[in-house]
Amino acid sequence: MKIAIITETFLPSTDGVVTRLKEAIKYLRKQDHEVIVIAPDLGVTEYEGAIVEGVKTTTLPFYRSKKFSMPQKKVKKLLQEHDPDLVHVVNPAFVGAAGVYYANKLSYPLLASYHTHVPKYLNYYRLYPFVPAVWWYFRKLHNYADLNLCTSKAIQGELLDKKFHNVHVWDRGVAVDHYHPDHKNEAMRGRLSGGEPNNKLLVFVGRLAPEKEIEKIRPLLEKRDDLSLAIVGDGPNKEALEKTFAGTKTVFTGLLHGDELAQAFASSDALIFPSVTETLGLVILESMASGLPVIAAKSGPTMEQVEDGRTGLLFENENTDSMIEAVDRLEDEQLYQQLSKNAREEAEKHGWQKPAEQILDYYHQTLEVYQQNQAKDAKKSKIKVTE
């Protein structure tokens, strides 16, 4: 097949969406499928033999730390030029909206995948009056697709409740060889702990944005002086968070990649995950593969990955005492060792092979649904003409 993937985010950006796409593209290329990626122009022109077509970018006033591409006619030109067998629009919102529009206009089979829970994010930017309109917008875009994907059963249920059509779950995955307990590194632990490696070291990994609710972690550091926190990542809320955590044992590392990121996970004692807005949260599985228990706020997608008392410890969202109690449980050395062992064993069940094979199956299903829809439309047209 020739597959056009239109995405709001791609290399050199690093997030869960990009990680998933990279693994899918590697698999598709090994199977000799042709892949064209249409994405914001950030200088990348090729990945694993896939052509990357950059489209003009802009900076949005409310999110200056990232460049986006707006809907534009160049998407139509690129689709006509490459003439794919199928179009996969990832997170349709801006340039992805053009992908949906032109895929339909040019009669290409269309799959759309939902990765970012934007309607929930709006509450953290004081934009709650727009939530119904945003749900309407995303539902309209996704319901143009022959088939829709999301990344957890919890989100699947929510999307079906919102009347999204034909929604399936694209399974999670992790690079189990890259993220591994063997990457533990004393120098990295010293760096993350601010020179206090004997402290209990918690790590947060992700985008520094309001919806991640990172500020909820601060009471932990006020309660215990033997606790250090490493915040790995960057984003629009970085300066505000640096002020929030001033005077605490917190280190901001900025973005870490590759071996450094693997070392950061493995050299910590636990991942702290306060967000309840994720559609999945790939860093959970990455930390588990590194042998880290996960201490996380309860939410549907998180509870699909973390089993309380077996692979991690869950706390009630917005409940500081519950969070502190979860962290205190790590002092039980026998429990901690069992959590670490179980976390790694669970992650080993979720390599990238299955999700990569799965996306190819979904592409074939999309083609089948498209053909069925074409046959139905032809039948309807014939009936109208007869009448």
TORKOL-4160 file (C-alpha; in steps of 0.2 Angstrom, whole numbers, padded with zeros to 4 digits, m for minus):
387
<pt num="1" X="0000" Y="0000" Z="0000"/>
<pt num="2" X="0004" Y="0018" Z="m0001"/>
<pt num="3" X="m0001" Y="0027" Z="0015"/>
<pt num="4" X="m0002" Y="0046" Z="0018"/>
<pt num="5" X="0000" Y="0050" Z="0036"/>
<pt num="6" X="m0006" Y="0068" Z="0040"/>
<pt num="7" X="m0001" Y="0073" Z="0058"/>
<pt num="8" X="m0001" Y="0089" Z="0069"/>
<pt num="9" X="0016" Y="0083" Z="0076"/>
<pt num="10" X="0031" Y="0074" Z="0070"/>
<pt num="11" X="0050" Y="0074" Z="0072"/>
<pt num="12" X="0060" Y="0082" Z="0079"/>
<pt num="13" X="0046" Y="0085" Z="0092"/>
<pt num="14" X="0046" Y="0071" Z="0105"/>
<pt num="15" X="0029" Y="0065" Z="0113"/>
<pt num="16" X="0019" Y="0050" Z="0114"/>
<pt num="17" X="0011" Y="0053" Z="0097"/>
<pt num="18" X="0027" Y="0054" Z="0088"/>
<pt num="19" X="0034" Y="0039" Z="0097"/>
<pt num="20" X="0019" Y="0029" Z="0091"/>
<pt num="21" X="0020" Y="0035" Z="0073"/>
<pt num="22" X="0039" Y="0031" Z="0072"/>
<pt num="23" X="0036" Y="0013" Z="0077"/>
<pt num="24" X="0022" Y="0011" Z="0065"/>
<pt num="25" X="0032" Y="0019" Z="0051"/>
<pt num="26" X="0047" Y="0007" Z="0054"/>
<pt num="27" X="0035" Y="m0008" Z="0054"/>
<pt num="28" X="0026" Y="m0002" Z="0038"/>
<pt num="29" X="0043" Y="0001" Z="0029"/>
<pt num="30" X="0049" Y="m0016" Z="0034"/>
<pt num="31" X="0034" Y="m0023" Z="0026"/>
<pt num="32" X="0038" Y="m0013" Z="0010"/>
<pt num="33" X="0023" Y="m0001" Z="0011"/>
<pt num="34" X="0026" Y="0016" Z="0005"/>
<pt num="35" X="0023" Y="0030" Z="0018"/>
<pt num="36" X="0022" Y="0049" Z="0015"/>
<pt num="37" X="0021" Y="0059" Z="0031"/>
<pt num="38" X="0013" Y="0077" Z="0029"/>
<pt num="39" X="0017" Y="0087" Z="0045"/>
<pt num="40" X="0023" Y="0104" Z="0051"/>
<pt num="41" X="0039" Y="0109" Z="0042"/>
<pt num="42" X="0052" Y="0107" Z="0056"/>
<pt num="43" X="0066" Y="0103" Z="0044"/>
<pt num="44" X="0064" Y="0084" Z="0043"/>
<pt num="45" X="0062" Y="0077" Z="0026"/>
<pt num="46" X="0064" Y="0058" Z="0028"/>
<pt num="47" X="0062" Y="0045" Z="0041"/>
<pt num="48" X="0066" Y="0026" Z="0039"/>
<pt num="49" X="0063" Y="0028" Z="0020"/>
<pt num="50" X="0047" Y="0037" Z="0022"/>
<pt num="51" X="0045" Y="0054" Z="0014"/>
<pt num="52" X="0041" Y="0068" Z="0026"/>
<pt num="53" X="0033" Y="0083" Z="0017"/>
<pt num="54" X="0033" Y="0099" Z="0028"/>
<pt num="55" X="0020" Y="0111" Z="0027"/>
<pt num="56" X="0021" Y="0130" Z="0033"/>
<pt num="57" X="0020" Y="0132" Z="0052"/>
<pt num="58" X="0014" Y="0146" Z="0063"/>
<pt num="59" X="0015" Y="0150" Z="0082"/>
<pt num="60" X="m0001" Y="0151" Z="0091"/>
<pt num="61" X="m0002" Y="0165" Z="0104"/>
<pt num="62" X="m0009" Y="0153" Z="0118"/>
<pt num="63" X="0004" Y="0140" Z="0115"/>
<pt num="64" X="0021" Y="0148" Z="0110"/>
<pt num="65" X="0032" Y="0133" Z="0114"/>
<pt num="66" X="0026" Y="0123" Z="0099"/>
<pt num="67" X="0024" Y="0126" Z="0081"/>
<pt num="68" X="0008" Y="0121" Z="0072"/>
<pt num="69" X="0002" Y="0120" Z="0054"/>
<pt num="70" X="m0015" Y="0128" Z="0050"/>
<pt num="71" X="m0027" Y="0121" Z="0036"/>
<pt num="72" X="m0019" Y="0124" Z="0019"/>
<pt num="73" X="m0022" Y="0120" Z="0001"/>
<pt num="74" X="m0004" Y="0112" Z="0000"/>
<pt num="75" X="m0012" Y="0097" Z="0008"/>
<pt num="76" X="m0023" Y="0094" Z="m0007"/>
<pt num="77" X="m0008" Y="0096" Z="m0019"/>
<pt num="78" X="0002" Y="0084" Z="m0009"/>
<pt num="79" X="m0012" Y="0071" Z="m0009"/>
<pt num="80" X="m0014" Y="0073" Z="m0028"/>
<pt num="81" X="0004" Y="0072" Z="m0031"/>
<pt num="82" X="0007" Y="0056" Z="m0020"/>
<pt num="83" X="m0010" Y="0048" Z="m0024"/>
<pt num="84" X="m0011" Y="0036" Z="m0009"/>
<pt num="85" X="m0021" Y="0021" Z="m0006"/>
<pt num="86" X="m0027" Y="0027" Z="0011"/>
<pt num="87" X="m0025" Y="0043" Z="0021"/>
<pt num="88" X="m0022" Y="0042" Z="0040"/>
<pt num="89" X="m0025" Y="0058" Z="0049"/>
<pt num="90" X="m0018" Y="0059" Z="0067"/>
<pt num="91" X="m0026" Y="0070" Z="0079"/>
<pt num="92" X="m0036" Y="0080" Z="0066"/>
<pt num="93" X="m0037" Y="0098" Z="0073"/>
<pt num="94" X="m0028" Y="0111" Z="0062"/>
<pt num="95" X="m0018" Y="0104" Z="0047"/>
<pt num="96" X="m0027" Y="0088" Z="0050"/>
<pt num="97" X="m0044" Y="0096" Z="0047"/>
<pt num="98" X="m0037" Y="0100" Z="0029"/>
<pt num="99" X="m0032" Y="0081" Z="0028"/>
<pt num="100" X="m0050" Y="0076" Z="0033"/>
<pt num="101" X="m0058" Y="0088" Z="0021"/>
<pt num="102" X="m0047" Y="0084" Z="0006"/>
<pt num="103" X="m0046" Y="0065" Z="0009"/>
<pt num="104" X="m0065" Y="0066" Z="0007"/>
<pt num="105" X="m0066" Y="0078" Z="m0007"/>
<pt num="106" X="m0053" Y="0067" Z="m0017"/>
<pt num="107" X="m0062" Y="0051" Z="m0012"/>
<pt num="108" X="m0048" Y="0043" Z="m0002"/>
<pt num="109" X="m0051" Y="0029" Z="0011"/>
<pt num="110" X="m0049" Y="0038" Z="0028"/>
<pt num="111" X="m0044" Y="0033" Z="0045"/>
<pt num="112" X="m0043" Y="0046" Z="0059"/>
<pt num="113" X="m0034" Y="0043" Z="0076"/>
<pt num="114" X="m0038" Y="0052" Z="0093"/>
<pt num="115" X="m0023" Y="0055" Z="0104"/>
<pt num="116" X="m0025" Y="0071" Z="0113"/>
<pt num="117" X="m0040" Y="0075" Z="0125"/>
<pt num="118" X="m0042" Y="0093" Z="0120"/>
<pt num="119" X="m0059" Y="0095" Z="0127"/>
<pt num="120" X="m0053" Y="0091" Z="0144"/>
<pt num="121" X="m0038" Y="0102" Z="0142"/>
<pt num="122" X="m0049" Y="0118" Z="0140"/>
<pt num="123" X="m0054" Y="0117" Z="0158"/>
<pt num="124" X="m0036" Y="0121" Z="0163"/>
<pt num="125" X="m0035" Y="0136" Z="0151"/>
<pt num="126" X="m0051" Y="0143" Z="0158"/>
<pt num="127" X="m0060" Y="0140" Z="0141"/>
<pt num="128" X="m0073" Y="0129" Z="0148"/>
<pt num="129" X="m0087" Y="0138" Z="0139"/>
<pt num="130" X="m0080" Y="0131" Z="0123"/>
<pt num="131" X="m0080" Y="0113" Z="0128"/>
<pt num="132" X="m0097" Y="0108" Z="0119"/>
<pt num="133" X="m0091" Y="0117" Z="0103"/>
<pt num="134" X="m0074" Y="0108" Z="0103"/>
<pt num="135" X="m0083" Y="0091" Z="0106"/>
<pt num="136" X="m0094" Y="0096" Z="0091"/>
<pt num="137" X="m0079" Y="0100" Z="0080"/>
<pt num="138" X="m0069" Y="0084" Z="0084"/>
<pt num="139" X="m0084" Y="0073" Z="0082"/>
<pt num="140" X="m0088" Y="0081" Z="0065"/>
<pt num="141" X="m0070" Y="0078" Z="0059"/>
<pt num="142" X="m0069" Y="0061" Z="0065"/>
<pt num="143" X="m0086" Y="0056" Z="0058"/>
<pt num="144" X="m0079" Y="0059" Z="0041"/>
<pt num="145" X="m0067" Y="0045" Z="0043"/>
<pt num="146" X="m0072" Y="0027" Z="0038"/>
<pt num="147" X="m0063" Y="0021" Z="0054"/>
<pt num="148" X="m0058" Y="0029" Z="0070"/>
<pt num="149" X="m0044" Y="0024" Z="0083"/>
<pt num="150" X="m0040" Y="0029" Z="0101"/>
<pt num="151" X="m0028" Y="0023" Z="0113"/>
<pt num="152" X="m0037" Y="0016" Z="0128"/>
<pt num="153" X="m0054" Y="0008" Z="0132"/>
<pt num="154" X="m0059" Y="0022" Z="0143"/>
<pt num="155" X="m0057" Y="0035" Z="0129"/>
<pt num="156" X="m0066" Y="0023" Z="0117"/>
<pt num="157" X="m0081" Y="0023" Z="0129"/>
<pt num="158" X="m0081" Y="0042" Z="0130"/>
<pt num="159" X="m0080" Y="0044" Z="0112"/>
<pt num="160" X="m0094" Y="0032" Z="0108"/>
<pt num="161" X="m0104" Y="0041" Z="0121"/>
<pt num="162" X="m0101" Y="0057" Z="0111"/>
<pt num="163" X="m0107" Y="0049" Z="0096"/>
<pt num="164" X="m0091" Y="0046" Z="0087"/>
<pt num="165" X="m0093" Y="0032" Z="0074"/>
<pt num="166" X="m0084" Y="0016" Z="0072"/>
<pt num="167" X="m0071" Y="0018" Z="0086"/>
<pt num="168" X="m0057" Y="0005" Z="0089"/>
<pt num="169" X="m0043" Y="0004" Z="0102"/>
<pt num="170" X="m0025" Y="0005" Z="0095"/>
<pt num="171" X="m0015" Y="m0004" Z="0108"/>
<pt num="172" X="m0001" Y="0003" Z="0118"/>
<pt num="173" X="0017" Y="m0002" Z="0116"/>
<pt num="174" X="0035" Y="0002" Z="0123"/>
<pt num="175" X="0053" Y="m0001" Z="0117"/>
<pt num="176" X="0057" Y="m0014" Z="0130"/>
<pt num="177" X="0075" Y="m0016" Z="0126"/>
<pt num="178" X="0078" Y="0003" Z="0126"/>
<pt num="179" X="0069" Y="0006" Z="0143"/>
<pt num="180" X="0077" Y="m0006" Z="0155"/>
<pt num="181" X="0083" Y="m0007" Z="0173"/>
<pt num="182" X="0100" Y="m0010" Z="0167"/>
<pt num="183" X="0102" Y="0009" Z="0162"/>
<pt num="184" X="0103" Y="0014" Z="0180"/>
<pt num="185" X="0117" Y="0026" Z="0182"/>
<pt num="186" X="0124" Y="0034" Z="0197"/>
<pt num="187" X="0130" Y="0050" Z="0189"/>
<pt num="188" X="0112" Y="0053" Z="0182"/>
<pt num="189" X="0104" Y="0049" Z="0199"/>
<pt num="190" X="0116" Y="0063" Z="0206"/>
<pt num="191" X="0111" Y="0075" Z="0193"/>
<pt num="192" X="0092" Y="0071" Z="0195"/>
<pt num="193" X="0092" Y="0072" Z="0214"/>
<pt num="194" X="0102" Y="0089" Z="0214"/>
<pt num="195" X="0117" Y="0080" Z="0222"/>
<pt num="196" X="0107" Y="0071" Z="0235"/>
<pt num="197" X="0107" Y="0053" Z="0228"/>
<pt num="198" X="0102" Y="0045" Z="0245"/>
<pt num="199" X="0085" Y="0054" Z="0244"/>
<pt num="200" X="0070" Y="0045" Z="0238"/>
<pt num="201" X="0069" Y="0051" Z="0220"/>
<pt num="202" X="0053" Y="0054" Z="0210"/>
<pt num="203" X="0053" Y="0058" Z="0192"/>
<pt num="204" X="0040" Y="0067" Z="0181"/>
<pt num="205" X="0042" Y="0065" Z="0162"/>
<pt num="206" X="0031" Y="0075" Z="0150"/>
<pt num="207" X="0025" Y="0091" Z="0143"/>
<pt num="208" X="0026" Y="0105" Z="0156"/>
<pt num="209" X="0008" Y="0112" Z="0153"/>
<pt num="210" X="m0007" Y="0116" Z="0165"/>
<pt num="211" X="m0017" Y="0100" Z="0160"/>
<pt num="212" X="m0002" Y="0090" Z="0167"/>
<pt num="213" X="m0006" Y="0097" Z="0185"/>
<pt num="214" X="0012" Y="0095" Z="0190"/>
<pt num="215" X="0010" Y="0108" Z="0204"/>
<pt num="216" X="0000" Y="0095" Z="0214"/>
<pt num="217" X="0017" Y="0086" Z="0218"/>
<pt num="218" X="0023" Y="0101" Z="0228"/>
<pt num="219" X="0015" Y="0096" Z="0245"/>
<pt num="220" X="0025" Y="0080" Z="0244"/>
<pt num="221" X="0041" Y="0089" Z="0245"/>
<pt num="222" X="0035" Y="0100" Z="0259"/>
<pt num="223" X="0030" Y="0085" Z="0269"/>
<pt num="224" X="0046" Y="0075" Z="0268"/>
<pt num="225" X="0064" Y="0082" Z="0267"/>
<pt num="226" X="0071" Y="0066" Z="0261"/>
<pt num="227" X="0062" Y="0067" Z="0245"/>
<pt num="228" X="0069" Y="0074" Z="0228"/>
<pt num="229" X="0059" Y="0077" Z="0212"/>
<pt num="230" X="0066" Y="0078" Z="0194"/>
<pt num="231" X="0055" Y="0086" Z="0181"/>
<pt num="232" X="0060" Y="0080" Z="0164"/>
<pt num="233" X="0052" Y="0090" Z="0149"/>
<pt num="234" X="0048" Y="0107" Z="0142"/>
<pt num="235" X="0033" Y="0117" Z="0138"/>
<pt num="236" X="0023" Y="0133" Z="0141"/>
<pt num="237" X="0021" Y="0131" Z="0160"/>
<pt num="238" X="0040" Y="0129" Z="0163"/>
<pt num="239" X="0043" Y="0147" Z="0171"/>
<pt num="240" X="0027" Y="0146" Z="0182"/>
<pt num="241" X="0032" Y="0129" Z="0188"/>
<pt num="242" X="0050" Y="0134" Z="0192"/>
<pt num="243" X="0042" Y="0148" Z="0203"/>
<pt num="244" X="0030" Y="0135" Z="0211"/>
<pt num="245" X="0044" Y="0123" Z="0215"/>
<pt num="246" X="0057" Y="0136" Z="0221"/>
<pt num="247" X="0064" Y="0132" Z="0237"/>
<pt num="248" X="0060" Y="0113" Z="0236"/>
<pt num="249" X="0072" Y="0099" Z="0231"/>
<pt num="250" X="0067" Y="0100" Z="0213"/>
<pt num="251" X="0078" Y="0099" Z="0197"/>
<pt num="252" X="0072" Y="0104" Z="0180"/>
<pt num="253" X="0082" Y="0095" Z="0167"/>
<pt num="254" X="0073" Y="0101" Z="0151"/>
<pt num="255" X="0071" Y="0089" Z="0137"/>
<pt num="256" X="0080" Y="0072" Z="0138"/>
<pt num="257" X="0081" Y="0060" Z="0123"/>
<pt num="258" X="0088" Y="0043" Z="0119"/>
<pt num="259" X="0100" Y="0035" Z="0132"/>
<pt num="260" X="0099" Y="0050" Z="0143"/>
<pt num="261" X="0080" Y="0048" Z="0145"/>
<pt num="262" X="0082" Y="0029" Z="0148"/>
<pt num="263" X="0095" Y="0033" Z="0161"/>
<pt num="264" X="0083" Y="0046" Z="0169"/>
<pt num="265" X="0069" Y="0033" Z="0171"/>
<pt num="266" X="0080" Y="0019" Z="0177"/>
<pt num="267" X="0090" Y="0030" Z="0190"/>
<pt num="268" X="0074" Y="0036" Z="0199"/>
<pt num="269" X="0064" Y="0027" Z="0212"/>
<pt num="270" X="0047" Y="0030" Z="0205"/>
<pt num="271" X="0037" Y="0039" Z="0192"/>
<pt num="272" X="0025" Y="0052" Z="0198"/>
<pt num="273" X="0010" Y="0055" Z="0187"/>
<pt num="274" X="m0003" Y="0067" Z="0193"/>
<pt num="275" X="m0012" Y="0070" Z="0176"/>
<pt num="276" X="m0030" Y="0064" Z="0173"/>
<pt num="277" X="m0032" Y="0071" Z="0156"/>
<pt num="278" X="m0022" Y="0058" Z="0146"/>
<pt num="279" X="m0029" Y="0047" Z="0133"/>
<pt num="280" X="m0015" Y="0034" Z="0138"/>
<pt num="281" X="0001" Y="0041" Z="0144"/>
<pt num="282" X="0015" Y="0032" Z="0136"/>
<pt num="283" X="0028" Y="0037" Z="0149"/>
<pt num="284" X="0019" Y="0026" Z="0161"/>
<pt num="285" X="0024" Y="0011" Z="0151"/>
<pt num="286" X="0041" Y="0018" Z="0148"/>
<pt num="287" X="0044" Y="0019" Z="0167"/>
<pt num="288" X="0037" Y="0002" Z="0170"/>
<pt num="289" X="0049" Y="m0005" Z="0157"/>
<pt num="290" X="0063" Y="0003" Z="0167"/>
<pt num="291" X="0058" Y="m0006" Z="0183"/>
<pt num="292" X="0049" Y="0009" Z="0191"/>
<pt num="293" X="0033" Y="0008" Z="0201"/>
<pt num="294" X="0021" Y="0021" Z="0195"/>
<pt num="295" X="0012" Y="0033" Z="0208"/>
<pt num="296" X="m0002" Y="0040" Z="0198"/>
<pt num="297" X="m0019" Y="0049" Z="0200"/>
<pt num="298" X="m0034" Y="0038" Z="0196"/>
<pt num="299" X="m0041" Y="0040" Z="0179"/>
<pt num="300" X="m0048" Y="0028" Z="0167"/>
<pt num="301" X="m0034" Y="0027" Z="0155"/>
<pt num="302" X="m0021" Y="0026" Z="0169"/>
<pt num="303" X="m0030" Y="0012" Z="0178"/>
<pt num="304" X="m0029" Y="0002" Z="0162"/>
<pt num="305" X="m0010" Y="0002" Z="0164"/>
<pt num="306" X="m0007" Y="0003" Z="0182"/>
<pt num="307" X="m0014" Y="m0010" Z="0195"/>
<pt num="308" X="m0014" Y="m0003" Z="0212"/>
<pt num="309" X="m0002" Y="m0013" Z="0224"/>
<pt num="310" X="0005" Y="m0024" Z="0209"/>
<pt num="311" X="0013" Y="m0012" Z="0196"/>
<pt num="312" X="0011" Y="0004" Z="0205"/>
<pt num="313" X="0001" Y="0014" Z="0218"/>
<pt num="314" X="m0014" Y="0025" Z="0214"/>
<pt num="315" X="m0021" Y="0040" Z="0223"/>
<pt num="316" X="m0037" Y="0050" Z="0222"/>
<pt num="317" X="m0036" Y="0065" Z="0211"/>
<pt num="318" X="m0035" Y="0082" Z="0220"/>
<pt num="319" X="m0032" Y="0072" Z="0237"/>
<pt num="320" X="m0015" Y="0077" Z="0244"/>
<pt num="321" X="m0016" Y="0065" Z="0259"/>
<pt num="322" X="m0020" Y="0051" Z="0247"/>
<pt num="323" X="m0005" Y="0055" Z="0236"/>
<pt num="324" X="0007" Y="0057" Z="0252"/>
<pt num="325" X="0000" Y="0040" Z="0258"/>
<pt num="326" X="0005" Y="0032" Z="0241"/>
<pt num="327" X="0022" Y="0039" Z="0241"/>
<pt num="328" X="0025" Y="0033" Z="0260"/>
<pt num="329" X="0020" Y="0015" Z="0255"/>
<pt num="330" X="0037" Y="0015" Z="0245"/>
<pt num="331" X="0046" Y="0014" Z="0261"/>
<pt num="332" X="0040" Y="m0004" Z="0262"/>
<pt num="333" X="0056" Y="m0012" Z="0254"/>
<pt num="334" X="0048" Y="m0029" Z="0251"/>
<pt num="335" X="0033" Y="m0020" Z="0242"/>
<pt num="336" X="0044" Y="m0009" Z="0233"/>
<pt num="337" X="0055" Y="m0023" Z="0226"/>
<pt num="338" X="0039" Y="m0033" Z="0221"/>
<pt num="339" X="0031" Y="m0017" Z="0212"/>
<pt num="340" X="0047" Y="m0015" Z="0202"/>
<pt num="341" X="0048" Y="m0033" Z="0197"/>
<pt num="342" X="0030" Y="m0033" Z="0192"/>
<pt num="343" X="0031" Y="m0017" Z="0183"/>
<pt num="344" X="0045" Y="m0023" Z="0172"/>
<pt num="345" X="0036" Y="m0040" Z="0169"/>
<pt num="346" X="0020" Y="m0031" Z="0164"/>
<pt num="347" X="0029" Y="m0019" Z="0152"/>
<pt num="348" X="0038" Y="m0034" Z="0143"/>
<pt num="349" X="0020" Y="m0040" Z="0137"/>
<pt num="350" X="0018" Y="m0023" Z="0127"/>
<pt num="351" X="0032" Y="m0022" Z="0114"/>
<pt num="352" X="0029" Y="m0012" Z="0099"/>
<pt num="353" X="0027" Y="m0027" Z="0087"/>
<pt num="354" X="0008" Y="m0030" Z="0091"/>
<pt num="355" X="0003" Y="m0011" Z="0089"/>
<pt num="356" X="0013" Y="m0010" Z="0073"/>
<pt num="357" X="0004" Y="m0026" Z="0066"/>
<pt num="358" X="m0012" Y="m0019" Z="0072"/>
<pt num="359" X="m0011" Y="m0003" Z="0063"/>
<pt num="360" X="m0009" Y="m0012" Z="0047"/>
<pt num="361" X="m0024" Y="m0023" Z="0051"/>
<pt num="362" X="m0034" Y="m0007" Z="0054"/>
<pt num="363" X="m0028" Y="0000" Z="0037"/>
<pt num="364" X="m0035" Y="m0015" Z="0028"/>
<pt num="365" X="m0051" Y="m0013" Z="0038"/>
<pt num="366" X="m0052" Y="0005" Z="0033"/>
<pt num="367" X="m0051" Y="0000" Z="0015"/>
<pt num="368" X="m0065" Y="m0013" Z="0017"/>
<pt num="369" X="m0077" Y="m0001" Z="0026"/>
<pt num="370" X="m0073" Y="0012" Z="0013"/>
<pt num="371" X="m0078" Y="0000" Z="m0001"/>
<pt num="372" X="m0094" Y="m0005" Z="0009"/>
<pt num="373" X="m0098" Y="0014" Z="0010"/>
<pt num="374" X="m0095" Y="0017" Z="m0008"/>
<pt num="375" X="m0107" Y="0002" Z="m0012"/>
<pt num="376" X="m0120" Y="0009" Z="m0001"/>
<pt num="377" X="m0119" Y="0027" Z="m0009"/>
<pt num="378" X="m0120" Y="0019" Z="m0026"/>
<pt num="379" X="m0135" Y="0009" Z="m0021"/>
<pt num="380" X="m0143" Y="0025" Z="m0014"/>
<pt num="381" X="m0139" Y="0035" Z="m0030"/>
<pt num="382" X="m0147" Y="0021" Z="m0040"/>
<pt num="383" X="m0163" Y="0021" Z="m0030"/>
<pt num="384" X="m0164" Y="0040" Z="m0032"/>
<pt num="385" X="m0162" Y="0039" Z="m0050"/>
<pt num="386" X="m0175" Y="0026" Z="m0052"/>
<pt num="387" X="m0187" Y="0036" Z="m0041"/>
